Amino acid sequence: MAELHLPWLELSICLALLGAFAAGFSRTRELARTRCIAFCGLVFFCTVCEWLDFVSLHTFEAHDHWDVLGWLAHGDVFVVDELSAPLLPLAGLLYLMVILSTQRTKSGRFSFGWAMVGEAIILATLSCRRPWMIIALMAVSCVPPWLELRRRGQSTRVFALHMGLSTLALLLGWLWIDMTMPVEMHASLAAFKANGFAVGLLAIGALMRSGVVPVHCWMTDLFEKATFGTALLFVTPLTGAYVVMRLILPIAPQWSLECIAVMSLITAVYAAGMALVQTEARRFFCYLLLSHASLVLVGLELATPIGLTGGLCVWLSVGLSLAGFGITLRCVESRIGRISLSQYHGLYEQMPTLAGLFLLTGLSSIGFPGTVGFIGMELLTEGAVAISAWVGGIVVFAAALNGIAIVHGYFRVFTGCRHVSAVPLFARPSERIAVIVFAGLILGGGLIPQPGVGSRYHAAVKLLESRNGQATELPTDTHSHAATQANGAFETRPAIGSNQIARNEEQ
């Protein structure tokens, strides 16, 4: 396995923990906020360097340089591959923008120290491929939100019950695998066809963590009772999808993938419909995020190169777009309090910058042309249609409902009347920075999609190759081939079975 030139993974995690220590022992909230921003910037810098270092190696996977934990555990602990390489800087950017946009007047409600602890846990999860460690990190990541709910005097019963059952299902599922099969058979798909019980437990745990219907009420409960920033940081990285990719996709039989895809399709349509009728902005955003996260799961479970490429692209675009969308709602909420969608607020004249970011990030999440989400939604839809016309129609229907919900929310928040305020509500410098960053990434990724799509296509083929246990030839120029496919100039065979990979025919 290739090796990164510097220990970027361990360095980013250690800096996040050091930032948590520095913020937790600050004398004032303002000092804690300043230290947290500084350390988040350093962590984001390390994750970007990790991505660039990995790309320069021209390999599918690489382990961290000077992997101290790997030396102690007699194996690689922190490993980055084409799946996780862009997810790490995305997580670092999310934490940096959320903390940077936190208003000084709201810093007393938001725990900067625990936010940095959560960032360290997320980065460790996304750079880990050991099943037991992933399950442990998923369990530990629930601690910061739970502690905040307790500190705010809110009931933790719903959140603790769902997260506890999810962790228990993952734990029992992988324990059953370890007890009934030798380690050398863990990568064998044939060995798991007769062990549906273990795969079913893993699927239940992952779907519960992803908020799939009917076990989704913990997500709305978290957004209602916790601070908007904490809920956003806990849900937006889509760690449930990461569990599916690491623990389920490599070993699951075809029937289990089909069950997950069906549940995800139902959730996508249900959540999109619920987003249309919400009268409170937090619940509106929660259902919108839930619908998009379910569409990501649909793409991941199609198990075809085009469908999986679309799912991975949508994963990145949803994480980027809805993070900016949620930060916009959070900034508006910090000025006028909880936002009601049952009336018009007319805030456009007061905050045109935030209104523009609201519309841009929302339209990007549904795949508006010229944005980072366009190619991903096109590939996801094409992969779904290749499976079944009904599946493709449901994906398009869910995206359409999400688009209507976003435009409806924009009209309610920013139009309809003239808002009169005694104090100016314009975007502050830190919020303008967030607007510029998100707008640049969304438009840049939409106008120059070839590098991202090529990377996602290569990752999809390699993941399917490892799942089926056979080699798959990649085109000589993967990036240009994937870009050609994204533009529709290709021909794809129907869905694959459990023992073969669908091959694309070059023109």
Secondary structure, DSSP 8 states (H G I E B T S, - for coil): -EE-SS-HHHHHHHHHHHHHHHHHT-SSHHHHHHHHHHHHHHHHHHHHHHHHHHHHHTSSEEE-TT-HHHHHHTS--BEEETTTTTHHHHHHHHHHHHHHT--GGGTTTS-HHHHHHHHHHHHHHHTB--HHHHHHHHHHTTHHHHHHHHHTT---HHHHHHHHHHHHHHHHHHHHHHHHS-GGGTT-HHHHHT-HHHHHHHHHHHHHHHT-TTS-HHHHHHHHHS-HHHHHHHHTT-HHHHHIIIIITTT--HHHHHHHHHHHHHHHHHHHHHHHT-SBHHHHHHHHHHHHHHHHHHHHHS-SHHHHHHHHHHHHHHHHHHHHHHHHHHHHHHHHSS-BTTS----TTT-HHHHHHHHHHHHHHTT-TTSTHHHHHHHHHHHHHHH-HHHHHHHHHHHHHHHHHHHHHHHHHHSSS----SS-----HHHHHHHHHHHHHHHHHHHS-HHHHHHHHHHHHHHHHHHHTS-----SSHHHHHHHHHTT--EE-----TT----EE--
